[in-house]
Amino acid sequence: MKVRNSLRSLKNRHRDCRVVRRKGRVYVINKSQKRFKARQG
């Protein structure tokens, strides 16, 4: 999992990427390609 300041560019890497908020943190998750995972901050 990558830790980034901004997730907008990571969301555009794949069409299945979703931005979700969990426990006050922002994550990029992808069900079909598990390697596109990221967390903000």
C-alpha positions in Angstrom: 0.0 0.0 0.0 1.3 3.4 -1.0 1.0 6.4 1.4 0.5 9.6 -0.5 -0.5 13.2 0.2 -2.9 13.3 -2.8 -4.9 10.4 -4.1 -6.4 12.0 -7.2 -3.6 10.7 -9.5 -3.8 7.2 -8.0 -7.5 7.1 -8.6 -7.0 7.6 -12.3 -4.6 4.7 -12.7 -7.4 2.2 -13.2 -11.1 2.4 -14.0 -12.1 0.2 -11.0 -10.4 2.4 -8.3 -12.6 3.8 -5.6 -11.9 6.4 -3.0 -13.4 5.5 0.4 -13.2 7.0 3.9 -12.6 4.6 6.7 -11.9 5.7 10.3 -10.9 9.2 9.3 -8.5 8.1 6.6 -8.9 8.2 2.9 -8.1 5.1 0.9 -8.0 4.1 -2.7 -9.2 0.5 -3.1 -9.6 -1.7 -6.2 -11.4 -5.0 -6.1 -10.1 -6.3 -9.5 -6.5 -5.2 -9.3 -5.3 -5.5 -5.8 -2.0 -3.7 -6.3 -3.7 -0.3 -6.7 -4.1 0.4 -3.0 -3.2 3.6 -1.3 -3.8 5.6 1.8 -3.7 9.4 2.3 -1.6 11.1 5.0 
